[in-house]
Amino acid sequence: MMNTAAPAKSRMLDAITPVLLTFNEDVNIARTLAKLAWATDVVVVDGGSTDGTLALLAAQPRVRVFQREFDSHPSQWRYAMEETGICTPWVLRLDADYQLTDGFAGEIASLNPESGVSAYIARFDYAVFSRKLVASLYPPKPVLLRQGCYSISDEGHTEGWVVHGITASLNSRILHDDRKSMQQWVTAQSHYMSREEARLRPTREGLRDWLRMHPPLMPIAVFFYCLFAKGLLFSGKAGLLYTLQRTVAESILALFILENGLRKPEAQNSATLREAGMDRHTKAAGTPQRDSPAQL
């Protein structure tokens, strides 16, 4: 039988404050908090939840809840890290659908808080409604960070974590298991990909961005890459759902890119017409009035 008890207290666990962002996470947050039983102080910044998230958080005395209207992930995380009165030298940044395994909690408990490491990077297992996939596109991320040794950047639809100093990788994985409805997922992806399209306009880097800027190459590539190259065909319906989610997300971005490309000539024509009108007006206003022969 699996041991779900909190790990024995350690100097490292005492030096860590878990920090989470929430927005309508009532189907996820209880599972995530249950895996943080070792933490005496948990900071949650809520972006305006209208479901049962706040009630679930209020039932946890060790959770300090701050409410801030969501504008972007970088701004939300900066607020969470800098303006919530965190006193520990380390922070464990988590999404509301991240679940720590017992092995993960035990591993961070064994770390030395005074080591020269500035951040620890975690890899992820991905689950769809509790069914773990054989693989995913979810990248490793720095999750355990020493205060003052990182900065937060804007990466389009999400935030980037720039570590100033030495990083190390954790052996244990975090389970990503988001159980929100498909309607919520589509709404969120539309918002995220709108920001991603704005990021791609001035900055294009690497093959991924090139494929994205040439619809429909990226949605097609993602579909076949997930299903066959990553082996999600062998994860059954859960693997197919994940594959289609990633394909739909890239398709939403492709639609924004195509729309922007089609609207651009219209905007340019409108600007040209406005400039032509202003030019005629300027010329008319600036034409000198010549004296008539009778006035000479």
C-alpha positions as MATLAB code, in Angstrom:
seq = 'MMNTAAPAKSRMLDAITPVLLTFNEDVNIARTLAKLAWATDVVVVDGGSTDGTLALLAAQPRVRVFQREFDSHPSQWRYAMEETGICTPWVLRLDADYQLTDGFAGEIASLNPESGVSAYIARFDYAVFSRKLVASLYPPKPVLLRQGCYSISDEGHTEGWVVHGITASLNSRILHDDRKSMQQWVTAQSHYMSREEARLRPTREGLRDWLRMHPPLMPIAVFFYCLFAKGLLFSGKAGLLYTLQRTVAESILALFILENGLRKPEAQNSATLREAGMDRHTKAAGTPQRDSPAQL';
ca = [
       0.000    0.000    0.000;
       1.330    3.428   -0.975;
       2.482    5.658    1.856;
       0.724    9.018    1.569;
       1.972   10.472    4.849;
       3.917   13.713    4.798;
       7.707   13.258    4.829;
       9.551   13.829    8.067;
      10.350   17.470    8.688;
      13.653   18.652    7.311;
      15.657   21.859    7.199;
      14.877   22.155    3.489;
      11.122   21.703    3.863;
      11.101   24.348    6.601;
      12.876   26.693    4.157;
      10.259   26.338    1.391;
       6.993   28.174    0.753;
       4.780   26.616   -1.944;
       3.217   29.264   -4.219;
       0.279   28.607   -6.550;
      -1.909   30.514   -8.996;
      -5.595   29.644   -9.274;
      -8.530   30.522  -11.490;
     -11.585   28.259  -11.309;
      -9.595   25.252  -10.092;
     -12.113   23.539   -7.817;
     -11.621   20.212   -9.644;
      -7.846   20.335   -9.101;
      -6.862   22.340   -6.039;
      -7.840   19.874   -3.287;
      -5.673   17.116   -4.815;
      -2.726   19.501   -5.163;
      -2.947   20.799   -1.583;
      -3.237   17.256   -0.227;
       0.277   16.592   -1.526;
       1.585   19.665    0.340;
       0.729   18.407    3.833;
       4.314   19.124    4.952;
       3.983   22.886    4.263;
       2.959   25.168    7.137;
       2.488   28.194    4.860;
       1.073   28.034    1.331;
       0.560   31.174   -0.768;
      -2.218   31.195   -3.364;
      -2.940   34.084   -5.730;
      -6.423   33.757   -7.193;
      -7.301   35.498  -10.447;
     -11.031   35.858   -9.809;
     -12.471   32.370   -9.442;
     -16.249   32.056   -9.660;
     -16.521   28.338   -8.850;
     -15.802   26.636   -5.532;
     -12.047   27.324   -5.507;
     -12.107   30.084   -2.873;
     -14.318   28.047   -0.536;
     -11.917   25.113   -0.743;
      -8.972   27.393   -0.032;
     -10.747   29.054    2.900;
     -11.080   25.646    4.572;
      -7.280   25.363    4.748;
      -5.906   27.433    7.692;
      -2.316   27.160    6.422;
      -3.225   28.712    3.052;
      -2.927   32.485    2.617;
      -5.114   33.638   -0.264;
      -4.501   36.833   -2.226;
      -6.888   38.008   -4.913;
      -5.625   39.825   -7.995;
      -7.488   40.187  -11.272;
      -5.641   38.150  -13.877;
      -3.953   40.098  -16.675;
      -0.989   37.899  -17.614;
       0.998   35.015  -16.169;
       4.221   37.050  -15.750;
       2.430   39.828  -13.843;
       0.530   37.347  -11.700;
       3.674   35.446  -10.783;
       5.652   38.607  -10.015;
       2.903   39.666   -7.637;
       2.825   36.211   -6.040;
       6.578   36.146   -5.500;
       7.189   39.751   -4.506;
       4.066   41.091   -2.770;
       2.682   38.293   -0.604;
       5.083   38.422    2.322;
       7.027   35.235    1.677;
       9.651   34.842    4.415;
      11.430   31.622    3.429;
      14.621   31.556    1.334;
      13.105   29.052   -1.124;
       9.831   28.970   -3.086;
       8.153   26.009   -4.757;
       6.147   27.396   -7.654;
       3.261   25.179   -8.707;
       0.301   25.284  -11.028;
      -2.979   24.254   -9.443;
      -3.005   21.014  -11.461;
       0.479   19.878  -10.367;
       0.559   16.934   -7.968;
       3.739   16.124   -6.082;
       4.491   12.445   -5.763;
       5.645   11.035   -2.426;
       9.036   10.489   -3.991;
       9.272   14.130   -5.030;
       8.486   15.404   -1.529;
      11.034   12.990   -0.075;
      13.699   14.121   -2.533;
      13.341   17.841   -1.833;
      13.307   17.059    1.912;
      16.795   15.599    1.520;
      18.259   18.702   -0.175;
      20.637   21.083    1.561;
      19.114   24.595    1.738;
      22.602   26.142    1.958;
      23.921   24.496   -1.201;
      25.224   26.625   -4.048;
      22.272   25.719   -6.280;
      19.947   28.553   -7.332;
      17.102   26.437   -8.729;
      16.013   22.844   -9.189;
      14.385   21.733  -12.432;
      11.616   19.122  -12.504;
      10.367   16.886  -15.267;
       6.694   16.014  -15.619;
       4.460   13.045  -16.161;
       1.198   13.974  -17.859;
      -2.207   12.524  -17.060;
      -5.617   12.977  -18.663;
      -8.382   12.478  -16.088;
      -5.967   10.415  -13.941;
      -4.790    8.266  -16.890;
      -1.019    8.734  -17.208;
       0.291    9.100  -20.759;
       3.386    7.397  -22.148;
       4.746   10.836  -23.149;
       3.778   14.485  -23.666;
       5.108   17.767  -25.019;
       5.256   19.325  -21.541;
       8.816   20.617  -20.963;
      10.949   20.448  -17.802;
      10.671   23.595  -15.695;
      12.461   25.231  -12.755;
      10.054   24.759   -9.848;
      12.146   25.068   -6.691;
      13.863   28.458   -6.670;
      16.075   30.323   -4.250;
      14.775   33.816   -3.508;
      16.696   36.545   -5.318;
      18.187   34.134   -7.873;
      15.615   34.344  -10.663;
      13.649   36.755  -12.818;
      10.318   36.324  -14.598;
      10.012   37.084  -18.313;
       7.068   37.340  -20.704;
       6.991   34.360  -23.080;
       3.773   35.107  -24.942;
       0.971   32.953  -23.530;
       2.970   32.075  -20.427;
       5.893   33.183  -18.282;
       9.568   32.305  -18.435;
      11.826   31.713  -15.429;
      15.384   32.948  -15.871;
      17.679   31.465  -13.231;
      20.716   33.480  -12.150;
      23.186   30.865  -11.015;
      23.594   27.105  -10.909;
      20.673   24.789  -11.658;
      20.273   21.101  -10.835;
      17.728   18.507  -11.963;
      15.480   16.536   -9.659;
      15.100   12.808  -10.220;
      11.466   12.620   -9.103;
       8.710   13.856  -11.381;
       5.619   16.010  -10.897;
       2.290   14.760  -12.208;
       0.342   17.231  -14.368;
      -3.348   16.272  -14.217;
      -5.784   19.017  -15.215;
      -9.414   17.911  -14.913;
     -11.198   21.103  -15.950;
     -13.919   20.862  -18.597;
     -13.215   21.007  -22.326;
     -15.183   24.267  -22.518;
     -12.839   25.850  -19.968;
      -9.841   24.475  -21.825;
     -10.927   25.917  -25.197;
     -11.633   29.323  -23.650;
      -8.213   29.376  -22.006;
      -6.415   28.281  -25.188;
      -8.080   31.040  -27.195;
      -6.748   33.604  -24.727;
      -3.288   32.021  -24.561;
      -2.874   31.719  -28.328;
      -3.966   35.307  -28.886;
      -1.017   36.365  -26.712;
       1.250   33.861  -28.467;
       0.347   35.307  -31.878;
       1.256   38.781  -30.647;
       4.633   37.426  -29.454;
       5.342   35.756  -32.801;
       4.828   38.934  -34.854;
       8.061   40.701  -33.855;
      10.032   37.635  -32.698;
      10.421   34.379  -34.591;
      12.957   31.834  -33.366;
      13.707   28.343  -34.645;
      11.811   25.698  -36.557;
       8.758   25.730  -34.283;
       8.069   29.422  -34.867;
       8.682   29.014  -38.619;
       6.137   26.202  -38.804;
       3.672   28.243  -36.791;
       4.019   31.208  -39.127;
       3.153   29.011  -42.129;
      -0.322   27.559  -41.417;
      -1.403   24.791  -41.465;
       2.036   23.181  -41.090;
       2.233   23.260  -37.294;
      -1.168   21.662  -36.502;
      -0.432   18.875  -38.979;
       3.082   18.347  -37.623;
       1.886   18.289  -34.007;
      -0.833   15.737  -34.748;
       1.540   13.204  -36.313;
       4.403   13.961  -33.896;
       2.246   13.361  -30.823;
       0.415   10.317  -32.092;
       3.313    8.475  -33.687;
       6.720    9.962  -32.764;
       5.786   10.360  -29.070;
       3.839    7.098  -29.083;
       0.568    8.510  -27.748;
      -1.244    6.086  -30.004;
      -0.445    3.547  -27.263;
      -2.165    5.614  -24.549;
      -5.624    4.893  -25.933;
      -8.388    7.461  -25.698;
      -6.388    9.587  -23.242;
      -3.506    9.800  -25.721;
      -5.873   10.659  -28.554;
      -7.537   13.376  -26.474;
      -4.146   14.924  -25.624;
      -3.060   14.758  -29.274;
      -6.245   16.460  -30.425;
      -5.936   19.108  -27.693;
      -2.431   20.044  -28.843;
      -3.585   20.011  -32.478;
      -6.581   22.229  -31.700;
      -4.394   24.629  -29.698;
      -2.020   25.002  -32.652;
      -5.008   25.342  -34.998;
      -6.348   28.235  -32.902;
      -2.969   29.932  -33.212;
      -2.954   29.255  -36.977;
      -6.383   30.907  -37.262;
      -5.125   34.018  -35.457;
      -2.089   34.173  -37.760;
      -4.216   33.789  -40.891;
      -6.717   36.374  -39.661;
      -3.947   38.845  -38.915;
      -2.469   38.276  -42.387;
      -5.827   38.862  -44.064;
      -6.578   41.970  -42.021;
      -3.150   43.513  -42.647;
      -3.845   44.594  -46.288;
      -7.118   46.154  -45.135;
      -5.334   48.051  -42.394;
      -2.617   49.164  -44.816;
      -5.203   50.344  -47.366;
      -7.077   52.258  -44.678;
      -3.843   53.864  -43.498;
      -2.927   54.792  -47.089;
      -6.326   56.394  -47.646;
      -6.040   58.331  -44.389;
      -2.573   59.549  -45.302;
      -3.748   60.567  -48.780;
      -6.652   62.503  -47.275;
      -4.384   64.247  -44.787;
      -1.921   65.073  -47.575;
      -4.654   66.701  -49.694;
      -5.861   68.636  -46.682;
      -2.339   69.821  -45.883;
      -1.695   70.921  -49.434;
      -4.983   72.804  -49.581;
      -4.301   74.519  -46.281;
      -0.730   75.377  -47.258;
      -1.425   76.860  -50.733;
      -0.406   80.570  -50.674;
      -3.078   83.105  -51.614;
      -1.897   85.170  -54.586;
      -2.911   88.836  -54.859;
      -5.290   89.601  -57.697;
      -4.197   92.078  -60.364;
      -6.571   94.701  -58.908;
      -4.689   94.513  -55.595;
      -1.231   94.999  -57.139;
];
